[in-house]
C-alpha cells in the first residue's frame, strides 16, 4: 500500500509541475525571445534612441525646426542635430568628411554629385517641390511692379553664389522671361549687370531685402512666405521654374538604418504634412 501511495503522489506532482510551466520554463521562453526578436522590434531599435545629424538646405530651416520636434516626439530617445547652409556648401562638407547622416538638398544636382562619388547609402529620394518669386522691401523704394523691372537701370538685385541652387533656378527663370512678350532681348544681360551682391544662400538674400540693402531678389516662394518684411512680385506661370528637392543617406553614417528610417519618415505623410504648412509642394 505504501509503495502504491508513493507512486500515486509522485505522478500527481509531475503532472502539476508540467501544467504550471506550460510545457516550457520561463528561462527557456526568455532565451528564445531574445534569440528571435520580431521585425518590429528590430526596426524600432534601428530608429529609436538614434542620434542623427541632418544637413539641410537653407530654405528648409523652418521646416527642419518643426521636424526636429515632431520626429523626436514620435521616436522617444532619438535626437536630431540640424545643420543649415546652402546645398552646395553642405555637399562640399560631406565630400570632405563632415559627420552627417542625412543630406536634404534644394536640388537634385548636389545629391547626384555624392551618388556619383560613391558617398551615398541607397538611392536619392525626391521629397518636395518649390517655385520662384521675386521679393522687394515692404516699402518698395525702387517701384518694382513686374519681373521686367529687374532689368531697369539702377536697380540693385541681390543674388546668391554661382554654386547655390537658387542661382541655377534664377538663371533659368531669367532665360524664360526673356522669351516672354514685352521683355527686351537683352533682359538677361541687364539683369546680370544689376546684381549688386552674391550671398551664401537664399535666406541671406531675403535678409538683405528685409533690411533694404537691395531692391529685389529671386527666391523660393516658401522663403518669401516665411518673411513678414518683404513684398512679393509674381512671376508668370509660363516662365516659372520648378525646384525639386532630394535627400540622401550619407554612406559614412554611423547608423545608416536609422538615417534611412528618418529619410523615409520625412518623405512620407508626416514629413509631407509639415512641408505643406510652409508652402512646399509634394514631389511629382
Backbone bond lengths (Angstrom), bond angles and torsions (degrees), N, CA, C in turn:
res aa  C-N    CA-C-N  psi(-1)  N-CA   C-N-CA  omega(-1)  CA-C   N-CA-C  phi
1 X - - - 1.472 - - 1.518 110.70 -
2 X 1.336 115.83 -43.64 1.460 118.87 -177.96 1.522 111.30 -63.70
3 X 1.319 116.46 -39.86 1.472 119.58 -178.66 1.516 110.24 -67.51
4 X 1.366 117.50 -39.18 1.463 119.81 178.48 1.533 111.01 -66.89
5 X 1.311 116.99 -36.68 1.459 120.82 179.14 1.522 111.32 -66.25
6 X 1.310 115.05 -41.86 1.481 120.23 178.84 1.511 110.22 -61.55
7 X 1.328 116.92 -43.90 1.473 121.11 -179.71 1.511 111.14 -63.03
8 X 1.354 115.80 -41.41 1.464 120.14 -179.61 1.524 111.29 -64.14
9 X 1.308 117.05 -45.07 1.472 121.52 179.89 1.522 110.84 -63.64
10 X 1.326 116.70 -42.37 1.469 121.22 -180.00 1.521 110.92 -61.79
11 X 1.319 116.60 -43.93 1.470 120.37 179.02 1.513 111.67 -62.85
12 X 1.337 116.97 -41.13 1.458 120.95 179.85 1.527 111.29 -63.30
13 X 1.312 118.00 -40.95 1.476 122.90 179.07 1.519 110.62 -61.52
14 X 1.340 116.49 -41.92 1.468 120.42 -179.34 1.517 112.10 -65.02
15 X 1.334 116.30 -41.81 1.467 121.17 179.20 1.525 110.66 -62.70
16 X 1.333 116.56 -45.99 1.465 120.80 179.94 1.526 111.59 -62.84
17 X 1.314 117.08 -38.51 1.476 121.01 -179.87 1.517 110.87 -64.89
18 X 1.350 115.47 -41.80 1.467 119.72 -179.86 1.512 111.15 -64.19
19 X 1.334 117.17 -41.85 1.468 120.81 -179.20 1.518 111.87 -65.35
20 X 1.324 117.10 -40.89 1.465 120.63 -176.80 1.512 111.88 -67.33
21 X 1.343 119.13 -28.07 1.457 122.77 -178.73 1.511 112.96 -91.40
22 X 1.330 119.23 -6.59 1.450 122.17 -179.14 1.506 112.19 62.48
23 X 1.312 117.26 22.32 1.465 119.92 177.03 1.504 112.96 88.52
24 X 1.336 119.24 -3.74 1.458 120.82 179.52 1.514 108.39 -153.93
25 X 1.311 117.24 147.76 1.459 121.22 -177.94 1.517 110.06 -79.96
26 X 1.353 117.61 151.27 1.457 121.10 177.12 1.513 111.90 -56.07
27 X 1.320 117.28 -38.07 1.462 120.71 -179.64 1.506 110.69 -62.17
28 X 1.357 115.14 -41.25 1.456 119.01 -179.54 1.516 110.48 -66.68
29 X 1.354 117.47 -39.86 1.461 121.39 179.42 1.514 111.05 -63.43
30 X 1.324 116.54 -42.55 1.461 120.81 179.38 1.510 110.76 -63.53
31 X 1.304 117.09 -42.23 1.452 121.29 -179.81 1.517 110.87 -63.55
32 X 1.338 116.02 -40.67 1.457 119.86 179.78 1.515 111.19 -64.72
33 X 1.353 118.45 -42.31 1.461 122.22 179.78 1.508 111.23 -63.41
34 X 1.337 116.17 -39.65 1.451 119.74 -179.28 1.511 111.12 -68.00
35 X 1.326 116.23 -34.75 1.462 119.98 -177.28 1.507 111.74 -77.21
36 X 1.346 118.44 -22.76 1.468 121.78 -176.92 1.514 110.58 -131.78
37 X 1.366 118.25 71.23 1.460 120.44 179.47 1.516 110.88 -66.11
38 X 1.319 116.91 152.69 1.454 120.05 179.08 1.510 110.15 -72.99
39 X 1.352 116.09 163.27 1.464 120.64 179.04 1.523 110.36 -63.00
40 X 1.342 115.85 -37.19 1.466 119.75 -179.73 1.516 111.00 -63.18
41 X 1.342 115.91 -41.78 1.463 119.49 179.80 1.516 110.33 -64.57
42 X 1.338 116.60 -39.58 1.460 120.13 179.32 1.515 110.55 -63.78
43 X 1.344 116.35 -42.76 1.461 120.55 -179.74 1.518 110.39 -64.02
44 X 1.336 115.63 -41.05 1.463 119.45 -178.96 1.511 110.98 -63.60
45 X 1.334 116.61 -40.92 1.457 119.75 -177.41 1.514 111.26 -66.98
46 X 1.356 117.15 -25.70 1.455 120.14 -178.44 1.521 112.27 -80.99
47 X 1.344 117.92 -22.46 1.452 119.48 -177.70 1.527 112.95 -111.41
48 X 1.338 117.26 -37.08 1.462 120.07 179.73 1.518 110.24 -70.90
49 X 1.302 114.32 148.23 1.462 122.19 178.09 1.521 112.60 60.31
50 X 1.338 118.15 21.61 1.456 121.18 178.29 1.527 109.64 -88.73
51 X 1.310 116.03 142.78 1.467 121.82 174.96 1.519 106.97 -108.31
52 X 1.331 116.43 109.80 1.454 121.15 -174.56 1.531 111.01 -118.14
53 X 1.333 115.39 144.56 1.454 121.65 173.89 1.525 108.03 -106.73
54 X 1.325 116.23 121.25 1.455 122.00 -177.22 1.525 109.62 -108.56
55 X 1.326 116.64 119.88 1.463 122.07 173.92 1.527 107.21 -91.73
56 X 1.348 117.41 122.79 1.458 119.92 -176.43 1.518 113.30 -131.93
57 X 1.328 115.83 144.77 1.461 121.93 176.80 1.522 110.72 -57.98
58 X 1.323 116.28 149.66 1.467 120.99 -176.96 1.524 111.95 -57.39
59 X 1.323 117.03 -34.39 1.470 119.87 -178.81 1.522 112.71 -70.15
60 X 1.340 117.32 -7.00 1.463 121.56 178.98 1.529 112.80 -100.76
61 X 1.322 117.11 8.45 1.467 120.13 -173.70 1.532 112.41 -54.07
62 X 1.311 117.20 -54.53 1.461 120.36 -178.57 1.517 112.06 -62.90
63 X 1.317 116.09 -40.87 1.467 121.36 179.04 1.520 110.49 -59.64
64 X 1.327 116.60 -47.61 1.460 119.89 -175.07 1.526 112.47 -71.77
65 X 1.317 117.97 -27.67 1.472 119.66 172.87 1.532 109.23 -62.06
66 X 1.327 116.24 -43.53 1.465 121.31 179.22 1.533 110.72 -69.64
67 X 1.323 115.99 -39.90 1.467 121.15 -179.62 1.524 111.00 -62.54
68 X 1.308 116.68 -41.37 1.469 120.48 -179.84 1.525 110.51 -56.18
69 X 1.326 116.20 -47.63 1.463 120.70 -179.91 1.524 111.45 -63.44
70 X 1.330 116.30 -46.26 1.464 120.96 -176.23 1.521 111.84 -68.04
71 X 1.325 117.01 -42.72 1.468 120.02 -176.29 1.524 111.21 -69.84
72 X 1.315 116.39 -41.79 1.468 119.27 179.84 1.530 110.75 -66.34
73 X 1.324 116.79 -33.40 1.467 119.98 177.61 1.524 111.11 -69.73
74 X 1.327 116.52 -35.81 1.468 121.11 -178.75 1.521 112.80 -80.15
75 X 1.325 117.22 -17.92 1.467 121.94 -178.08 1.522 108.58 -129.67
76 X 1.323 115.24 84.07 1.459 121.16 -174.83 1.528 111.32 -52.89
77 X 1.323 115.64 130.02 1.459 121.02 177.96 1.513 113.64 92.20
78 X 1.338 117.81 -10.17 1.458 120.36 179.72 1.530 109.65 -82.72
79 X 1.324 116.59 152.57 1.460 121.42 176.59 1.520 109.23 -137.05
80 X 1.324 115.90 136.27 1.460 121.45 176.86 1.520 108.77 -114.76
81 X 1.325 116.03 129.99 1.460 121.94 172.06 1.523 106.78 -106.87
82 X 1.324 116.85 120.89 1.459 121.70 -174.46 1.523 110.25 -101.92
83 X 1.333 116.61 128.83 1.463 122.27 176.23 1.525 108.09 -120.74
84 X 1.330 116.39 122.37 1.465 122.09 -173.62 1.526 111.69 -113.83
85 X 1.334 115.80 135.36 1.471 121.11 174.02 1.518 107.04 -169.98
86 X 1.318 117.04 -174.16 1.459 118.96 175.62 1.519 108.51 -67.69
87 X 1.318 116.97 150.46 1.465 121.21 -179.16 1.531 111.37 -59.07
88 X 1.329 116.39 -38.23 1.468 120.68 -178.92 1.528 110.98 -64.36
89 X 1.335 115.95 -42.04 1.467 120.05 179.58 1.528 110.53 -65.91
90 X 1.314 116.95 -42.72 1.468 120.64 -179.16 1.525 110.98 -66.00
91 X 1.334 116.70 -39.16 1.465 120.11 178.18 1.514 110.14 -61.41
92 X 1.327 117.34 -43.35 1.466 121.66 178.84 1.523 111.00 -63.05
93 X 1.330 116.35 -41.56 1.467 120.18 179.62 1.524 111.23 -62.28
94 X 1.329 116.95 -40.15 1.467 120.41 178.59 1.524 110.16 -65.41
95 X 1.320 116.49 -42.12 1.478 120.42 176.80 1.523 110.92 -57.19
96 X 1.324 115.43 -36.29 1.463 120.65 -176.61 1.529 112.82 -86.09
97 X 1.333 116.79 5.30 1.455 120.69 174.08 1.508 116.64 96.31
98 X 1.335 117.88 12.79 1.468 119.71 177.78 1.526 109.44 -60.33
99 X 1.336 117.84 138.10 1.472 121.28 -177.66 1.526 112.19 -72.82
100 X 1.320 116.79 102.33 1.464 121.74 177.52 1.516 108.28 -136.86
101 X 1.321 115.90 149.94 1.462 121.37 178.30 1.528 111.69 -103.74
102 X 1.343 116.06 -38.94 1.467 121.21 -178.88 1.519 108.59 -135.19
103 X 1.334 116.34 140.98 1.458 122.44 177.42 1.518 108.12 -120.72
104 X 1.345 116.65 121.13 1.461 123.07 179.80 1.521 107.86 -112.64
105 X 1.323 116.49 108.44 1.455 122.19 -171.45 1.526 112.35 -104.48
106 X 1.341 116.13 154.36 1.459 121.49 177.68 1.525 111.43 -85.68
107 X 1.320 116.22 10.62 1.460 120.18 176.39 1.524 109.25 -151.23
108 X 1.307 116.45 -176.99 1.470 120.65 175.43 1.514 110.87 -104.38
109 X 1.328 116.62 -13.13 1.470 121.27 -176.66 1.520 112.53 -67.95
110 X 1.340 116.54 -47.95 1.468 119.19 -177.94 1.524 112.75 -66.56
111 X 1.334 120.58 -41.72 1.466 119.47 173.65 1.532 111.88 -59.98
112 X 1.350 116.64 -38.24 1.467 119.78 -179.50 1.528 111.28 -64.14
113 X 1.327 116.51 -34.02 1.468 119.51 177.40 1.528 110.03 -58.81
114 X 1.339 115.51 -41.81 1.463 119.79 -179.91 1.527 111.02 -71.60
115 X 1.331 116.40 -36.97 1.465 120.23 176.18 1.524 109.73 -59.97
116 X 1.331 116.09 -47.14 1.471 121.34 -177.90 1.516 112.43 -63.88
117 X 1.325 116.91 -26.74 1.470 120.97 -179.60 1.531 112.04 -92.42
118 X 1.330 116.59 4.11 1.465 119.73 178.27 1.513 113.81 70.99
119 X 1.334 117.72 27.74 1.465 121.56 -176.73 1.526 112.85 -104.52
120 X 1.338 115.52 16.44 1.464 120.61 -175.35 1.524 110.90 -121.82
121 X 1.335 115.81 143.21 1.465 121.88 174.90 1.533 107.77 -101.38
122 X 1.318 117.91 104.90 1.456 120.75 -178.60 1.520 111.83 90.42
123 X 1.315 116.29 -171.76 1.458 122.05 -176.79 1.525 111.73 -90.39
124 X 1.338 115.49 158.52 1.459 120.56 174.13 1.532 108.93 -70.84
125 X 1.330 115.81 147.01 1.465 121.72 -177.90 1.529 109.32 -120.40
126 X 1.328 116.96 119.69 1.464 121.14 175.42 1.525 108.63 -76.67
127 X 1.341 117.31 127.88 1.467 118.70 -174.45 1.530 114.30 -125.49
128 X 1.334 119.23 -10.97 1.462 119.36 -179.10 1.518 111.39 -164.83
129 X 1.352 114.04 163.71 1.458 121.53 171.96 1.528 108.72 -130.27
130 X 1.321 114.96 158.45 1.452 120.87 -179.63 1.529 108.29 -142.29
131 X 1.325 117.25 167.91 1.461 121.78 174.32 1.519 109.05 -128.65
132 X 1.327 115.75 172.02 1.460 120.82 -176.91 1.520 111.63 -106.91
133 X 1.325 114.67 153.33 1.455 121.85 173.26 1.525 107.81 -148.38
134 X 1.310 116.01 174.68 1.467 121.09 177.90 1.516 107.97 -113.15
135 X 1.337 116.48 133.91 1.466 120.29 176.75 1.524 109.71 -111.97
136 X 1.334 114.97 143.23 1.468 122.48 175.33 1.519 106.84 -132.98
137 X 1.329 118.53 160.09 1.473 119.71 175.93 1.529 110.06 -59.12
138 X 1.303 116.42 151.96 1.467 120.46 -178.34 1.527 111.90 -52.71
139 X 1.331 116.30 -40.54 1.478 120.39 179.79 1.525 112.23 -74.50
140 X 1.318 117.57 -19.53 1.469 123.73 178.55 1.529 112.74 48.39
141 X 1.342 117.61 58.98 1.470 120.61 -175.57 1.528 114.11 -61.48
142 X 1.325 117.87 -25.88 1.468 120.17 -179.46 1.521 112.14 -83.57
143 X 1.327 117.10 -4.30 1.458 121.23 177.49 1.517 113.72 63.96
144 X 1.312 116.42 39.75 1.469 120.73 -178.81 1.533 109.60 -80.42
145 X 1.306 116.31 126.01 1.468 120.97 -179.35 1.525 112.69 -124.94
146 X 1.326 116.34 -8.49 1.459 121.26 -176.78 1.524 109.24 -150.64
147 X 1.346 118.04 153.45 1.462 120.06 175.19 1.530 112.00 -55.31
148 X 1.336 116.54 -26.94 1.460 121.42 179.82 1.528 111.59 -59.09
149 X 1.361 115.47 -29.06 1.466 120.10 -177.28 1.521 113.24 -70.88
150 X 1.314 117.48 -12.88 1.466 119.93 178.08 1.523 111.55 -65.05
151 X 1.334 116.31 -15.85 1.462 120.70 -179.81 1.519 112.74 -98.59
152 X 1.345 117.19 -0.06 1.468 119.59 -179.49 1.521 110.67 -68.18
153 X 1.318 116.07 144.38 1.463 120.87 178.60 1.522 110.38 -61.01
154 X 1.324 116.02 135.75 1.460 121.44 175.97 1.511 115.48 90.32
155 X 1.329 118.44 -8.27 1.463 121.22 178.86 1.527 109.28 -75.47
156 X 1.341 115.83 130.24 1.464 120.82 179.24 1.535 109.34 -95.79
157 X 1.330 115.31 108.96 1.467 121.22 179.69 1.526 109.27 -94.74
158 X 1.304 116.69 130.84 1.467 121.91 174.90 1.527 107.40 -99.45
159 X 1.309 116.40 124.79 1.462 121.86 -177.83 1.530 109.07 -124.86
160 X 1.332 116.28 -167.38 1.471 121.20 178.38 1.520 109.15 -124.85
161 X 1.322 115.26 171.77 1.460 120.72 179.64 1.523 112.29 -60.10
162 X 1.307 116.22 157.70 1.463 121.53 -174.74 1.522 113.63 -59.77
163 X 1.329 117.85 -31.14 1.465 120.89 -176.16 1.532 113.05 -87.65
164 X 1.333 117.25 -8.82 1.467 120.96 -177.54 1.527 109.40 -76.07
165 X 1.327 118.71 134.28 1.473 120.80 -176.68 1.522 115.24 -51.83
166 X 1.358 118.58 -38.81 1.463 119.68 -178.44 1.521 110.93 -59.66
167 X 1.323 117.74 -29.52 1.469 121.10 179.30 1.521 110.81 -67.68
168 X 1.324 115.89 -40.84 1.465 119.50 178.08 1.529 110.06 -63.12
169 X 1.320 116.21 -44.93 1.461 119.99 -179.92 1.532 111.06 -66.49
170 X 1.339 117.06 -40.49 1.466 120.80 179.90 1.525 110.97 -64.01
171 X 1.322 116.44 -39.03 1.467 121.14 178.74 1.523 110.47 -62.44
172 X 1.336 115.92 -41.61 1.468 120.18 178.00 1.530 110.73 -65.78
173 X 1.340 116.14 -39.08 1.459 120.53 179.12 1.523 111.02 -63.92
174 X 1.323 116.98 -46.42 1.470 121.21 -179.42 1.529 110.07 -61.41
175 X 1.336 116.17 -40.72 1.471 119.59 178.40 1.522 110.64 -63.87
176 X 1.342 116.83 -38.33 1.467 120.71 179.39 1.529 111.13 -69.56
177 X 1.337 116.66 -37.45 1.464 120.22 179.42 1.529 111.52 -65.32
178 X 1.322 116.06 -32.94 1.466 120.57 179.22 1.526 111.37 -58.03
179 X 1.333 115.83 -28.46 1.462 120.77 -178.28 1.530 112.69 -88.94
180 X 1.347 116.05 -5.71 1.454 119.97 179.49 1.532 110.58 -75.24
181 X 1.320 116.66 149.58 1.466 121.21 178.50 1.524 111.03 -60.99
182 X 1.340 115.97 134.55 1.455 120.76 176.71 1.518 114.97 91.56
183 X 1.333 117.77 -7.13 1.465 120.88 179.38 1.527 109.50 -92.74
184 X 1.332 117.32 139.28 1.468 119.36 -179.79 1.527 111.39 -67.85
185 X 1.298 116.74 152.06 1.460 121.96 -178.62 1.525 111.77 -62.71
186 X 1.332 115.99 -27.24 1.471 119.58 -179.68 1.536 111.51 -100.10
187 X 1.330 116.76 25.14 1.466 120.65 -178.59 1.526 111.35 -55.38
188 X 1.336 117.64 -45.68 1.473 121.18 -177.93 1.524 110.96 -60.99
189 X 1.317 117.08 -42.02 1.464 120.60 -179.15 1.531 110.59 -66.46
190 X 1.329 116.46 -41.04 1.465 119.76 179.00 1.523 111.29 -66.18
191 X 1.324 116.53 -40.53 1.467 120.95 177.84 1.528 109.79 -60.24
192 X 1.318 116.27 -48.37 1.470 120.55 -178.99 1.522 111.06 -60.33
193 X 1.327 116.88 -39.75 1.468 120.56 179.96 1.529 111.66 -65.35
194 X 1.327 116.95 -23.66 1.468 120.71 -178.62 1.528 114.00 -86.71
195 X 1.320 118.07 -5.52 1.468 120.32 -179.50 1.521 109.78 -67.28
196 X 1.331 115.45 116.98 1.462 121.41 -175.96 1.523 112.75 -92.85
197 X 1.335 116.98 -26.76 1.469 120.08 178.94 1.516 110.10 -157.86
198 X 1.325 115.14 157.01 1.462 121.23 177.16 1.522 108.06 -122.84
199 X 1.329 115.73 115.19 1.458 122.12 -174.26 1.529 111.86 -91.92
200 X 1.349 114.89 170.55 1.466 120.41 -176.64 1.522 113.06 -72.33
201 X 1.329 117.40 -29.89 1.460 120.53 -177.81 1.520 110.02 -159.87
202 X 1.320 116.39 175.83 1.466 120.87 -174.67 1.526 112.35 -67.63
203 X 1.332 118.02 -32.37 1.464 120.29 177.99 1.527 110.88 -62.52
204 X 1.345 116.28 -34.79 1.463 120.56 179.63 1.528 110.83 -69.54
205 X 1.334 117.15 -31.82 1.468 120.24 175.34 1.525 109.48 -62.28
206 X 1.328 116.04 -50.06 1.463 120.82 -179.80 1.528 110.66 -59.50
207 X 1.331 116.96 -42.03 1.468 121.07 -178.48 1.524 111.24 -60.62
208 X 1.332 116.93 -41.95 1.469 119.83 -179.84 1.527 111.52 -67.75
209 X 1.312 116.12 -37.66 1.461 119.23 178.13 1.525 110.15 -67.68
210 X 1.320 117.19 -40.17 1.469 121.29 177.53 1.522 111.25 -57.90
211 X 1.336 115.95 -38.77 1.464 121.62 -177.92 1.528 112.79 -81.89
212 X 1.332 117.11 -3.39 1.460 120.12 -179.41 1.512 113.48 76.61
213 X 1.343 116.60 18.72 1.463 120.36 -179.39 1.527 112.29 -87.33
214 X 1.312 115.90 3.98 1.451 121.94 175.96 1.514 108.47 -156.73
215 X 1.324 115.80 162.18 1.469 119.95 -177.53 1.516 113.37 -91.28
216 X 1.331 117.17 -28.28 1.468 119.84 -176.77 1.520 110.25 -165.43
217 X 1.331 114.59 158.08 1.460 119.85 176.09 1.519 109.44 -156.81
218 X 1.301 116.20 147.47 1.465 121.64 176.11 1.521 108.08 -91.47
219 X 1.332 116.95 123.16 1.464 121.93 -177.60 1.521 109.71 -138.32
220 X 1.323 115.94 178.12 1.461 120.63 174.56 1.529 109.48 -76.22
221 X 1.310 115.97 149.08 1.462 121.63 177.05 1.528 110.60 -54.87
222 X 1.331 117.16 -39.08 1.458 120.61 -177.27 1.521 112.52 -66.06
223 X 1.337 117.22 -34.01 1.471 119.75 178.49 1.518 110.78 -71.49
224 X 1.326 116.95 -37.30 1.463 120.35 176.57 1.525 110.14 -64.61
225 X 1.336 116.01 -41.06 1.462 121.18 -179.24 1.528 111.62 -64.04
226 X 1.327 117.01 -30.90 1.463 121.32 -176.54 1.524 112.74 -77.79
227 X 1.334 117.40 -12.61 1.469 120.48 -177.98 1.524 111.30 -104.69
228 X 1.324 115.59 140.01 1.468 120.89 176.60 1.522 111.18 -102.82
229 X 1.323 116.03 4.08 1.472 120.26 -175.56 1.516 113.20 -116.28
230 X 1.317 116.87 21.58 1.456 120.62 176.21 1.522 109.24 -135.73
231 X 1.319 115.21 159.31 1.455 122.40 173.34 1.522 107.58 -115.33
232 X 1.308 117.20 143.37 1.461 119.80 -177.94 1.527 111.74 -101.66
233 X 1.315 114.38 147.72 1.461 123.10 174.62 1.522 106.33 -115.47
234 X 1.304 116.88 117.35 1.462 120.48 -175.49 1.520 112.78 -64.75
235 X 1.319 114.05 147.25 1.459 122.44 176.67 1.526 107.82 -105.51
236 X 1.323 119.43 136.13 1.468 120.55 178.79 1.525 111.81 -56.09
237 X 1.321 116.72 134.61 1.466 120.32 179.47 1.525 111.75 -57.71
238 X 1.324 116.23 -31.01 1.462 119.92 -178.57 1.518 112.80 -69.08
239 X 1.327 116.51 -17.03 1.467 120.24 -179.35 1.529 113.19 -112.87
240 X 1.339 116.21 -14.52 1.466 118.90 -175.26 1.524 111.62 -61.93
241 X 1.324 114.62 152.39 1.463 121.29 -175.43 1.522 109.79 -117.09
242 X 1.324 118.78 121.48 1.463 120.15 177.71 1.527 111.07 -74.03
243 X 1.308 115.78 133.69 1.466 121.30 176.29 1.526 108.35 -102.89
244 X 1.314 116.62 127.01 1.466 121.39 -178.31 1.523 110.21 -107.40
245 X 1.335 116.24 128.64 1.467 122.86 -177.90 1.540 109.95 -102.72
246 X 1.320 116.20 138.93 1.469 120.29 179.41 1.524 110.58 -138.53
247 X 1.328 115.62 152.00 1.461 121.19 179.64 1.514 111.82 -127.73
248 X 1.322 115.49 155.00 1.474 121.21 178.02 1.525 109.83 -138.91
249 X 1.326 115.00 158.85 1.465 121.70 170.53 1.523 106.93 -94.93
250 X 1.306 116.65 128.30 1.459 121.36 -178.81 1.524 109.71 -74.39
251 X 1.315 116.14 131.14 1.459 121.18 -176.09 1.527 112.14 -60.03
252 X 1.323 116.67 -32.78 1.468 120.67 -177.36 1.529 112.73 -79.49
253 X 1.320 118.01 1.41 1.464 121.18 179.48 1.528 110.52 -55.76
254 X 1.329 116.04 139.53 1.457 120.31 178.55 1.526 112.11 -79.16
255 X 1.315 116.84 -11.03 1.464 121.00 177.93 1.527 108.48 -144.07
256 X 1.328 115.37 73.64 1.464 121.30 -175.76 1.529 111.73 -61.05
257 X 1.330 117.17 -34.61 1.465 120.27 -179.82 1.523 110.54 -64.70
258 X 1.320 117.17 -42.91 1.463 120.87 178.25 1.520 110.70 -68.54
259 X 1.320 116.79 -37.64 1.465 120.83 178.13 1.526 110.52 -64.02
260 X 1.329 116.42 -41.77 1.463 120.92 178.21 1.532 110.35 -65.36
261 X 1.328 116.87 -38.22 1.463 121.06 178.51 1.527 110.09 -62.50
262 X 1.338 116.09 -40.88 1.466 119.06 178.55 1.525 111.14 -65.36
263 X 1.336 117.38 -46.55 1.469 120.66 -178.05 1.531 110.64 -62.22
264 X 1.329 116.58 -38.15 1.469 120.98 177.16 1.526 110.23 -64.02
265 X 1.319 116.65 -43.31 1.476 121.68 178.10 1.523 110.48 -62.99
266 X 1.325 116.71 -44.21 1.459 121.49 -177.01 1.525 111.90 -65.73
267 X 1.335 116.35 -39.33 1.468 120.67 179.62 1.523 112.05 -80.22
268 X 1.336 116.78 -10.71 1.458 122.01 -178.12 1.516 112.81 -89.01
269 X 1.329 117.36 -168.27 1.479 122.49 -174.82 1.524 114.46 -55.53
270 X 1.328 118.32 -40.53 1.468 120.17 -177.80 1.523 111.13 -65.40
271 X 1.338 115.48 -47.98 1.463 119.17 178.81 1.514 112.06 -66.51
272 X 1.323 117.10 -39.86 1.460 121.30 179.97 1.528 111.27 -61.54
273 X 1.325 116.77 -37.47 1.468 120.78 179.43 1.528 110.27 -63.06
274 X 1.316 117.12 -40.78 1.465 120.72 178.93 1.526 110.27 -69.18
275 X 1.329 117.14 -44.92 1.464 120.99 179.02 1.524 111.20 -58.08
276 X 1.323 116.58 -40.52 1.465 121.33 -178.07 1.524 112.09 -63.51
277 X 1.333 117.23 -34.86 1.466 119.64 -179.03 1.526 111.12 -66.87
278 X 1.327 117.39 -20.75 1.470 121.55 178.61 1.521 112.03 -96.45
279 X 1.327 116.64 2.27 1.448 120.07 176.91 1.508 115.82 96.41
280 X 1.318 117.39 3.89 1.466 119.94 177.67 1.519 110.13 -74.02
281 X 1.316 116.16 150.11 1.450 122.36 177.98 1.521 109.75 -98.79
282 X 1.309 116.69 150.33 1.465 120.65 178.26 1.521 109.74 -67.03
283 X 1.329 117.26 149.96 1.467 119.54 178.79 1.526 109.87 -63.65
284 X 1.321 115.49 144.53 1.473 119.09 -178.42 1.507 111.02 -82.94
